Amino acid sequence: MAAAAAAFSLREVLEAFQRCVTEQREGLMEPYLSGWRGLIRFLQSLGTVFSFISKDAVAKVSLLEGHCGGLQGQQYVSLQSMVRHELAAGPAALRARSDSGCRTVLRLHRALRWLQLFLEGLRSGDSRTSVVCTDAYNASLAAYHPWVVRKAATVAFCALPSRDAFLEIMNVGPREEAVAMLGEAIPYIGDVYSITQELFAQHKLLDLP
């Protein structure tokens, strides 16, 4: 667990999501995936508690990396270009594809909301981590999970380490520095979330199966 924790850097996640949004308010795919790779290391550093989310995120990031590195890679430079490209075949064709970039990003997008809320709760430090995590989960991912997964998740959250342990995992120095960097990182994560939410809502993609 210590080795996995050492691989995580909150600063790298901050810089990745900071690079993700262009002046034209486009979301660039490469830093988006880079930010997610950092968040996955964060989840993995906590052991098996978040494995049901981290394993799924690993698969989704890998699928998107395949799109970005494939023959149509130029169409996946940004979230906007991806949506234009995949919608060109028609909404019905897009909905029929289980491996589409849009469907894959949507799953990550929902998980990003949970992480955004969870990190915000860690930063403010008003409650126990288990309560913060459960509240964040219920306000985001829970709506998309079956009952058995929701039940298992909330039980697992009870075993979460203390807030201080989480802040140590951030690998940015003393607790005060970790809290300050969370305060800096969360708005960038929120910005990427908002851009994706608006883009997908505009094209009626928020309920892709």
Buried (B, 14 or more C-beta within 10 A) or exposed (E): EEEBBEEBBBBBBBBBBBBBBEEEEBBBBBBBBBBBBBBBBBBBBBBEBBBBBBEEBBEBBEBBBBBBEEEEEEBBBBBBBBBEBBBEEEEEEBBEBEEBBBBBBBBBBBBBBBBBBBBBBBBEBEBBBBBBBBBBBBEBBBEEBEEEBBEEBBEBBEEBBEBEEBBBBBBBEEBEEBBBBBEBBBBBBBBBBEBBBEBBEEBEBBEBE
